[in-house]
C-alpha cells in the first residue's frame, strides 16, 4: 500500500481565509508515491478522531494540520493517543486562526502557501508537549481572569474582528473577577492562597501579547513556564499589568517559574482552558511536561535558533 499524507483542516478558522488558498496549498502538499488525503472538519472532535483512525493504519508518512489552536490541539491528541512503537510521525502546522500564538513562536510563515512548502522543505523539530489530567495540550493550560474569552467569544465575532474580539471580550471580564482558594505544588516547591489567574505555557506570546510568558522561552527544554496571579486590590492592577507587559515578575502578586510538574488543588470546581478551548472543570489538576514527544516541521532557517534535526 502507498503511504498517506493526511491533511486535516478547519475551513472556518481565521475569517475562512483557508478556503481561497486551498488549491494552492494542496499543490504544495502533493508528493509522488504518496496519497494525499483531505479531511475538512465539520464539528468539534472531528480532527482528533480522523487522525487517530489514520494513525492506527500505520501508513501515514506525515500529517498536515491547518486551522486555529483548537484544531492543532485535537490533532496532537489524536496523534499521541496512538502507540507508534517509538516511530515519530512528523506534523506540519499551517496556522490560520485569529491569534496563532504557537505558530508565531515556531516562526512559521504567515502566508499559508509558503507554510505548505515546509512539508517538503522543512526540518524536524522535537518539541515538548504537556498533559493535563491525561489530556495533551500544546502550549497553554490556564484558569481564571480572561481565560473564558478564547472559547466564549463567538466564531463569527472572531472572524469579523480578529484579535480585537479577544481584547474587547476580555475587558468585560474585569467587572467579575473570581478568586480561587488553591494549594499548588510545583516540582519541589509549594504555595497556597487566593489566585485570580494561572497558566502553564510554552509559547512566546499569549493572546498575541509577548512578554507575559517570560523571557528566553524554549519549546523543547523539558520545561513549561508557569505564571500565577494572586488576588489583588484594585489600585494594584495598573502595576501588575505594566509588569506583565514588560516581562517583569517582581510584583509580589506575581509568581513566575519554570516547571516540569504541577498539581493544583482547589476548594471548588475550576474551569480551565486548554489551547484556547474549554478543557473542563475540576478541583484537582495535574500537569506534566513530556519532553520532545512530538516532531514538528519548521523552517530550516531556524537551525541554530531551535534545536532540531534535519530529517524531513
C-alpha positions in Angstrom: 0.0 0.0 0.0 1.1 3.6 -0.7 2.0 5.9 2.2 -0.5 8.6 3.0 -0.2 12.3 3.8 -3.2 13.3 5.8 -4.3 17.0 5.6 -6.8 17.9 8.3 -8.1 21.5 8.2 -10.8 23.7 9.7 -12.4 25.6 6.8 -14.0 28.1 9.2 -10.9 29.2 11.1 -9.5 32.8 10.8 -12.1 34.5 8.7 -12.3 31.4 6.5 -9.1 32.6 4.7 -8.0 29.0 4.0 -10.8 28.4 1.5 -9.4 30.8 -1.1 -5.9 29.2 -0.9 -6.9 25.6 -0.6 -6.0 24.7 -4.2 -2.5 26.3 -4.0 -1.9 24.6 -0.6 -2.9 21.2 -1.9 -0.5 21.6 -4.9 2.4 22.1 -2.4 1.4 19.0 -0.4 1.2 16.5 -3.3 4.1 14.1 -3.4 5.0 11.2 -5.7 4.4 7.8 -4.3 2.0 9.1 -1.6 -1.7 9.5 -1.5 -2.8 12.9 -0.2 -6.0 12.6 1.9 -8.0 15.8 2.5 -10.2 15.9 5.7 -12.1 19.1 6.4 -13.5 19.3 10.0 -17.2 19.7 10.4 -17.6 19.7 14.2 -15.7 19.5 17.4 -13.8 16.2 17.8 -13.5 15.5 14.0 -9.8 16.3 13.7 -8.8 14.1 16.7 -10.9 11.1 15.5 -9.7 11.3 11.9 -6.0 11.5 12.9 -6.5 8.6 15.4 -8.1 6.4 12.6 -5.3 7.0 10.1 -2.5 6.7 12.7 -3.8 3.2 13.6 -3.5 2.2 10.0 0.3 2.8 10.3 0.6 4.2 6.8 0.9 8.0 7.5 4.1 9.5 6.2 3.2 12.9 7.7 0.2 14.8 9.0 -0.6 18.3 8.0 -2.9 20.4 10.2 -4.4 23.8 9.3 -6.7 25.9 11.5 -6.6 27.6 14.8 -5.1 26.4 18.0 -8.1 24.3 18.8 -7.6 22.2 15.6 -3.9 21.8 16.4 -4.9 20.7 20.0 -7.2 17.9 18.6 -4.6 16.7 16.0 -1.9 16.4 18.6 -4.2 14.5 21.0 -5.1 12.2 18.1 -1.5 11.5 17.2 -0.2 11.0 20.7 -3.1 8.7 21.7 -1.8 6.0 19.3 1.3 3.9 20.2 3.6 4.1 17.1 6.3 1.9 18.8 8.8 4.7 19.1 8.3 5.9 15.5 7.7 9.7 15.4 5.2 10.7 12.6 6.0 14.4 11.8 3.4 17.1 12.0 3.3 20.3 9.9 1.1 23.1 11.3 -0.2 25.7 8.9 -1.8 28.4 11.2 -4.9 30.2 10.0 -6.6 31.1 13.3 -7.3 34.5 14.8 -4.2 34.8 17.0 -1.8 31.8 16.3 0.5 32.2 19.4 2.1 28.8 18.9 2.7 29.2 15.2 4.3 32.6 15.8 6.6 31.0 18.4 7.7 28.5 15.9 8.4 31.3 13.3 6.0 29.6 10.9 5.3 31.6 7.7 2.3 34.0 7.8 1.5 33.0 4.2 -0.3 29.6 4.3 1.1 28.6 0.8 4.6 29.3 2.0 3.8 27.3 5.1 2.7 24.3 3.0 6.0 24.2 1.2 7.6 23.2 4.5 6.0 19.8 4.0 8.9 19.0 1.6 11.4 21.7 2.5 11.3 21.9 6.3 13.2 20.1 9.1 12.0 18.1 12.1 11.9 19.8 15.5 11.5 17.5 18.5 9.0 19.6 20.6 7.7 19.3 24.1 4.0 18.8 24.9 2.2 18.5 28.2 -0.5 16.5 29.9 -3.5 18.0 31.8 -5.3 15.3 33.7 -4.5 12.8 31.0 -5.3 15.1 28.0 -2.4 16.6 26.0 -2.2 20.4 25.4 0.2 22.1 23.1 1.1 25.4 24.6 -1.2 26.6 27.4 -3.4 25.4 30.2 -5.0 28.2 32.2 -7.6 29.3 34.6 -9.2 32.5 35.9 -9.2 36.0 34.5 -9.7 36.3 30.7 -9.4 32.6 30.1 -13.0 32.1 29.2 -12.7 34.7 26.5 -11.0 32.4 23.9 -13.7 29.8 24.0 -16.7 32.0 24.9 -16.2 34.6 22.1 -18.4 33.6 19.1 -16.7 32.3 16.0 -18.5 35.0 13.9 -17.1 37.7 16.1 -13.6 36.3 15.8 -13.9 36.1 12.0 -15.0 39.7 11.7 -12.9 41.4 14.3 -9.9 39.0 14.6 -7.7 39.6 17.6 -9.6 42.7 18.7 -12.5 40.4 19.5 -10.5 38.9 22.3 -9.4 42.3 23.6 -13.0 43.6 23.7 -14.4 40.5 25.3 -11.5 40.3 27.8 -12.1 43.8 29.1 -15.6 42.9 30.1 -14.3 40.1 32.4 -12.6 42.7 34.6 -16.0 43.5 36.1 -16.3 40.0 37.5 -13.0 38.7 38.9 -13.3 35.3 40.6 -10.9 34.3 43.3 -9.9 30.7 43.9 -8.5 29.3 47.1 -5.8 26.9 46.0 -2.9 24.7 47.1 -0.2 24.5 44.3 2.7 22.1 44.3 5.3 22.5 41.5 8.3 20.3 41.2 9.9 20.6 44.7 8.0 23.8 45.7 4.7 24.7 47.2 2.5 27.8 47.6 -1.1 28.4 48.5 -3.6 31.3 48.7 -6.2 33.1 46.6 -5.5 33.3 42.9 -7.3 35.1 40.1 -5.2 33.7 37.2 -2.8 30.9 36.4 -1.2 29.4 33.3 1.3 26.7 32.4 2.6 27.7 29.0 5.1 27.0 26.3 4.9 29.9 23.9 6.4 33.3 23.4 3.0 35.0 23.5 -0.5 34.6 24.8 -3.4 36.2 23.1 -1.0 37.9 20.8 0.9 39.7 23.7 4.6 38.9 24.1 6.5 39.1 27.3 3.9 37.8 29.7 5.1 34.2 29.4 8.7 35.1 30.3 12.0 35.6 28.5 14.0 33.1 26.6 11.2 30.6 26.3 12.3 27.3 24.9 9.9 24.8 23.3 12.0 21.7 23.9 13.9 22.0 27.1 11.6 19.8 29.1 10.1 22.8 31.0 7.0 24.9 30.6 6.6 28.4 32.1 4.1 28.9 35.0 2.6 32.2 35.9 0.3 32.7 38.9 -1.5 36.0 39.8 -2.6 36.3 43.4 -5.7 38.2 44.5 -5.0 41.9 44.4 -6.5 45.3 45.3 -8.0 47.4 42.5 -5.2 50.1 42.9 -2.6 47.4 42.3 -3.9 46.4 38.9 -2.0 49.0 36.8 1.4 48.0 38.2 0.6 44.3 37.7 -0.4 44.9 34.0 2.7 47.1 33.5 5.0 44.4 34.9 3.4 41.7 32.8 3.8 43.7 29.6 7.5 44.2 30.3 8.1 40.6 31.3 8.9 41.8 34.8 7.6 39.4 37.6 8.9 41.4 40.6 5.4 42.4 41.7 4.6 40.4 44.9 1.3 39.4 43.4 3.0 37.5 40.6 4.8 34.1 40.7 6.7 33.0 37.6 8.9 30.0 37.3 9.8 27.1 35.0 8.1 23.8 35.8 8.1 20.1 34.9 5.2 19.0 37.1 2.3 21.0 38.7 -0.5 19.9 41.0 -3.3 22.4 41.6 -5.9 21.7 44.3 -9.0 24.0 44.7 -11.9 24.1 47.1 -14.3 24.4 44.2 -14.6 23.4 40.6 -12.3 25.5 38.4 -12.9 25.9 34.7 -9.7 25.5 32.6 -8.9 26.4 29.0 -6.6 24.2 27.0 -5.0 25.7 23.9 -7.9 28.3 23.7 -10.7 25.8 24.1 -12.7 24.8 27.1 -10.9 22.0 28.9 -13.5 21.2 31.6 -13.8 22.0 35.3 -12.1 20.2 38.1 -11.0 20.6 41.7 -7.7 18.8 41.1 -5.4 19.5 38.1 -2.2 17.5 37.5 0.1 18.8 34.7 3.3 17.2 33.5 5.7 18.1 30.6 6.5 15.4 28.1 10.0 16.1 26.7 10.4 16.1 22.9 7.4 13.8 22.4 6.2 15.4 19.1 8.1 16.0 15.8 7.0 19.3 14.3 8.2 20.5 10.8 9.7 24.0 10.9 11.8 26.2 8.5 15.4 25.1 8.0 16.3 28.8 8.5 15.7 28.2 12.2 18.6 25.8 12.6 20.7 27.1 15.4 17.7 29.0 16.9 15.7 26.0 17.8 17.4 22.7 18.4 16.4 20.5 15.6 17.3 17.5 13.4 17.3 17.7 9.6 15.3 14.6 8.9 12.3 16.0 6.9 
